[in-house]
Amino acid sequence: MNLAWKISLWTVWVLAGTLLYARVWSGHLDDFPELPEQLGLWVASLTGLTNSDDVEQLTFWYVLIVSFTVVVAFTVVAWGAFRLLRMVWKR
């Protein structure tokens, strides 16, 4: 499998995973842990919505950015664990 194909698959996985995670999270807010307020302030400053009255837009970006971060972190950890297990099994 060439590099372009791997990058394309990874991109599709991260985008689909982010949208799915965001959809599930926004539908079941009580089932997910509450994140620190600092994270929300960081997302507000990152998006430029610190003094905005548009709470829905800020919530949208908050859920999307945090979902993206969670999916990428999960992917990196799972990929690392898979490579480690594969290395151990080859011995």
URQUI-V318158 format. One record per pair of residues at least 24 apart in sequence whose ideal C-beta (glycine too) atoms are under 6 Angstrom apart, sorted by the first residue. I is the first residue (numbers start at 1). GAP is how many residues later the second one is. Records with the same first field share a line. If there is no record, write none. Layout:
BEGIN
I: GAP  GAP
END
This chain:
BEGIN
14: 57
17: 54
18: 49  50  53
21: 46  50
22: 41  42  45
26: 37
END
